[in-house]
Amino acid sequence: MSTTTSTSRLLDRFRRGEAARDLGFLGVLLAAAAWIAVPALSGDGTTLAGTQTAAVVVAVAVAAAGLNLLSGHARLISLGQGAFFAIGAYVSAYLSVDSALHPLVAIVVALVVTAAFGGLLALCTMRLRGPAFAMVTLVVAILTERVLAEWAPLGRLSGYPNTLDHGSGLMPPVEVFGTSLEPPLFAGTEATVVVAILVVAVVALVGYRNVARSPWGRSLHAIGTSEHLAAHLGVNVFGRKVAVMALASTYGALGGVFYAQVFAHLQPESFTMLLSITMILAVILGGAGTVAGPLVGAVIIVLLQRTDALTPLVDLQRQVSDTWYLSTPGLIGVLLVLTLAFLPQGIVGGLGELAQRLPGRSAPSVPSVPTAPGVTAREVATVPSDGGGGGGGGDDVLLAVRGVSKSFGGIKAVRAAELVVRRGTIHAVIGPNGAGKTTVANLVTGVYGIDGGEITLDGRRIDGRRTHAIVRAGVARTFQTPLLFTHASATENVLAGFPDTGRLPLVRAWLKDPGQYRRARELRDRAAELLELVGLGADGHVEAGSLPYGKQRALEIARALASDPRLLILDEPAAGLNTAETAELGRLMLTLRARGLAMVVVEHHMDLVTQVSDEVTCMESGAVLAHGTAAQVLAEPAVVEAYLGVEMEETA
């Protein structure tokens, strides 16, 4: 009986696990590939056009998948994916025809060249965002289109290859182990190249899904949400943007290689701006940021463009007016507008959201998970706040800010600031608005560079280092206004805080070795523990944007704790909280202190400061006004006058 029960639980865990979803995705791809391959291998002339169309769908789907990582996840809108598609097609063709390289070698070189070009473009433009970045990629697409049409070695409008320059208008087929991979061009010939394309496409799309659903993919989502947030999750934002641009370029080039192998001839009019627009439409229509979205979008867009599916609607309009009517491209545009109007997240994203709202679709149960060893979230009330406790000794300095200054133009935001934080203590920083408190936090985390002084963590200087490097050294923070992935669950938000988000190599994410399945389970278990710790144990499945404001604050703390920091900086954590939520926050902070975590708390809420702080520093006009225990600082006449007000002194 016990064996049967254990097996049943194991199977249930598999069905609900990541491996089952991966196998399901692979199964769908293999079924689609088989559906395309059977007629391709029949040699039936009546299926040639259908096979060519299906192959174009595959080529566009692969290119759109890469574009989705760049524009759907990282939200770097590119209008140049068609250019990378063209570069992959033409470079592979040119190297195999004019340079006489083996076609397989030519294909590999074409992918490497395109990835390098995409990476170089990224190095030059990745400090741009929004319309500026989109315009640069648009220029690249236009220049590529003109080069293909006007550069003589590529045949100009005669296409490549052509009979005038090469004696033949077709590329030689790829040979593998003595077998020619024939394109779907002639009746009676098995289109074996299509089968090879399908095999490579399945591998590429599985790798794409692995990346999208990995911590590497979460880092792209973080960049798309806020580069400031991504850096504070330990992500090297600049490096990650260059990497995703190179990866998207490679997928675009791979789609171009597929296209070249299917038609064995290239015409510049096949690589106009319409191609880039087609890929953008595929991503948007299917659902930007979803895994299956660009694949679904590619199927719909290409079939509408290359078949007569919309011809009856065009004819119907012409019966009404032969002068004013929408052609197939116009009707596709109407379809896109209607999709965005009724399903703004695209077909896949919209249907997924509707499925979550179906009656009887209950939220997954979240088991109660024991917290890490130490004081539990519910035992925090027993932890004393004695004003000088914590886990650190008197001289056990973790963070030291020594004589730090920072100016913005002619405004001196921080003037020779001093701040010392000891291990296992809570150090509150108070002061009026504009005193420089958050600026000091930004200096510690590398958002700004210092003008003078030094900042050390555990005796090592961290000033001058980039934010992601400081986070990896053991510093985490929250923000004045919670920065969350509002459309992701609370669990997904916490998962983004683990070091894997910034450190998992792209190759490992793409390959998804078995160790990553174990790691994913470990991270989810740990995320559940952290949610339980901050009082969100039953809210793991809830979208972050749907949580009450107080719970959003708690969620942000849980995500910060996921990086296992040595120092946690809380920037006005009690802002917007009611009395009960503030008391719960104070108890949580005491729990974390009891576990040895050092904290810097930028706060205006004096009751919270006096309850939890071991030391207090008061700032005014960028300079330190007073330092000591809460009682000592609040008794300083200068603090009372400058920050708390003379009225309070009189009341006391």
Rosetta blueprint (number, residue, H / E / L):
1 M L
2 S H
3 T H
4 T H
5 T H
6 S H
7 T H
8 S H
9 R H
10 L H
11 L H
12 D H
13 R H
14 F H
15 R H
16 R H
17 G L
18 E H
19 A H
20 A H
21 R H
22 D H
23 L H
24 G H
25 F H
26 L H
27 G H
28 V H
29 L H
30 L H
31 A H
32 A H
33 A H
34 A H
35 W H
36 I H
37 A H
38 V H
39 P H
40 A H
41 L H
42 S H
43 G L
44 D L
45 G H
46 T H
47 T H
48 L H
49 A H
50 G H
51 T H
52 Q H
53 T H
54 A H
55 A H
56 V H
57 V H
58 V H
59 A H
60 V H
61 A H
62 V H
63 A H
64 A H
65 A H
66 G H
67 L H
68 N H
69 L H
70 L H
71 S H
72 G H
73 H H
74 A L
75 R L
76 L L
77 I L
78 S L
79 L L
80 G L
81 Q H
82 G H
83 A H
84 F H
85 F H
86 A H
87 I H
88 G H
89 A H
90 Y H
91 V H
92 S H
93 A H
94 Y H
95 L H
96 S H
97 V H
98 D L
99 S L
100 A L
101 L L
102 H L
103 P H
104 L H
105 V H
106 A H
107 I H
108 V H
109 V H
110 A H
111 L H
112 V H
113 V H
114 T H
115 A H
116 A H
117 F H
118 G H
119 G H
120 L H
121 L H
122 A H
123 L H
124 C H
125 T H
126 M L
127 R L
128 L L
129 R L
130 G L
131 P H
132 A H
133 F H
134 A H
135 M H
136 V H
137 T H
138 L H
139 V H
140 V H
141 A H
142 I H
143 L H
144 T H
145 E H
146 R H
147 V H
148 L H
149 A H
150 E H
151 W L
152 A H
153 P H
154 L H
155 G L
156 R H
157 L H
158 S H
159 G L
160 Y E
161 P L
162 N L
163 T H
164 L H
165 D H
166 H H
167 G L
168 S L
169 G L
170 L L
171 M L
172 P L
173 P L
174 V E
175 E E
176 V E
177 F L
178 G L
179 T E
180 S E
181 L E
182 E L
183 P L
184 P L
185 L L
186 F L
187 A L
188 G L
189 T L
190 E L
191 A L
192 T H
193 V H
194 V H
195 V H
196 A H
197 I H
198 L H
199 V H
200 V H
201 A H
202 V H
203 V H
204 A H
205 L H
206 V H
207 G H
208 Y H
209 R H
210 N H
211 V H
212 A H
213 R L
214 S L
215 P H
216 W H
217 G H
218 R H
219 S H
220 L H
221 H H
222 A H
223 I H
224 G H
225 T H
226 S L
227 E H
228 H H
229 L H
230 A H
231 A H
232 H H
233 L L
234 G L
235 V L
236 N L
237 V H
238 F H
239 G H
240 R H
241 K H
242 V H
243 A H
244 V H
245 M H
246 A H
247 L H
248 A H
249 S H
250 T H
251 Y H
252 G H
253 A H
254 L H
255 G H
256 G H
257 V H
258 F H
259 Y H
260 A H
261 Q H
262 V H
263 F H
264 A L
265 H L
266 L E
267 Q L
268 P H
269 E H
270 S H
271 F H
272 T L
273 M H
274 L H
275 L H
276 S H
277 I H
278 T H
279 M H
280 I H
281 L H
282 A H
283 V H
284 I H
285 L H
286 G H
287 G L
288 A L
289 G L
290 T L
291 V L
292 A L
293 G H
294 P H
295 L H
296 V H
297 G H
298 A H
299 V H
300 I H
301 I H
302 V H
303 L H
304 L H
305 Q H
306 R H
307 T L
308 D L
309 A L
310 L L
311 T H
312 P H
313 L H
314 V H
315 D H
316 L H
317 Q H
318 R H
319 Q H
320 V H
321 S L
322 D L
323 T L
324 W L
325 Y L
326 L L
327 S L
328 T H
329 P H
330 G H
331 L H
332 I H
333 G H
334 V H
335 L H
336 L H
337 V H
338 L H
339 T H
340 L H
341 A H
342 F H
343 L L
344 P L
345 Q L
346 G H
347 I H
348 V H
349 G H
350 G H
351 L H
352 G H
353 E H
354 L H
355 A H
356 Q H
357 R L
358 L L
359 P L
360 G L
361 R L
362 S L
363 A L
364 P L
365 S L
366 V L
367 P L
368 S L
369 V L
370 P L
371 T L
372 A L
373 P L
374 G L
375 V L
376 T L
377 A H
378 R H
379 E H
380 V H
381 A H
382 T H
383 V L
384 P L
385 S L
386 D L
387 G L
388 G L
389 G L
390 G L
391 G L
392 G L
393 G L
394 G L
395 D L
396 D L
397 V E
398 L E
399 L E
400 A E
401 V E
402 R E
403 G E
404 V E
405 S E
406 K E
407 S E
408 F E
409 G L
410 G L
411 I E
412 K E
413 A E
414 V E
415 R E
416 A E
417 A E
418 E E
419 L E
420 V E
421 V E
422 R E
423 R L
424 G L
425 T L
426 I E
427 H E
428 A E
429 V E
430 I E
431 G L
432 P L
433 N L
434 G L
435 A L
436 G L
437 K H
438 T H
439 T H
440 V H
441 A H
442 N H
443 L H
444 V H
445 T L
446 G L
447 V L
448 Y L
449 G L
450 I L
451 D L
452 G E
453 G E
454 E E
455 I E
456 T E
457 L E
458 D L
459 G L
460 R E
461 R E
462 I L
463 D L
464 G L
465 R L
466 R L
467 T H
468 H H
469 A H
470 I H
471 V H
472 R H
473 A L
474 G L
475 V E
476 A E
477 R E
478 T L
479 F L
480 Q L
481 T L
482 P L
483 L L
484 L L
485 F L
486 T L
487 H L
488 A L
489 S E
490 A H
491 T H
492 E H
493 N H
494 V H
495 L H
496 A L
497 G L
498 F L
499 P L
500 D H
501 T H
502 G H
503 R H
504 L L
505 P L
506 L H
507 V H
508 R H
509 A H
510 W H
511 L H
512 K L
513 D L
514 P H
515 G H
516 Q H
517 Y H
518 R H
519 R H
520 A H
521 R H
522 E H
523 L H
524 R H
525 D H
526 R H
527 A H
528 A H
529 E H
530 L H
531 L H
532 E H
533 L H
534 V L
535 G L
536 L L
537 G L
538 A L
539 D L
540 G L
541 H L
542 V L
543 E E
544 A H
545 G H
546 S H
547 L L
548 P L
549 Y H
550 G H
551 K H
552 Q H
553 R H
554 A H
555 L H
556 E H
557 I H
558 A H
559 R H
560 A H
561 L H
562 A L
563 S L
564 D L
565 P L
566 R L
567 L E
568 L E
569 I E
570 L E
571 D E
572 E L
573 P L
574 A L
575 A L
576 G L
577 L L
578 N L
579 T H
580 A H
581 E H
582 T H
583 A H
584 E H
585 L H
586 G H
587 R H
588 L H
589 M H
590 L H
591 T H
592 L H
593 R H
594 A H
595 R L
596 G L
597 L L
598 A E
599 M E
600 V E
601 V E
602 V E
603 E L
604 H L
605 H L
606 M H
607 D H
608 L H
609 V H
610 T H
611 Q H
612 V H
613 S L
614 D L
615 E E
616 V E
617 T E
618 C E
619 M E
620 E E
621 S L
622 G L
623 A E
624 V E
625 L E
626 A E
627 H E
628 G E
629 T L
630 A H
631 A H
632 Q H
633 V H
634 L H
635 A L
636 E L
637 P H
638 A H
639 V H
640 V H
641 E H
642 A H
643 Y H
644 L H
645 G L
646 V H
647 E H
648 M H
649 E H
650 E H
651 T H
652 A L
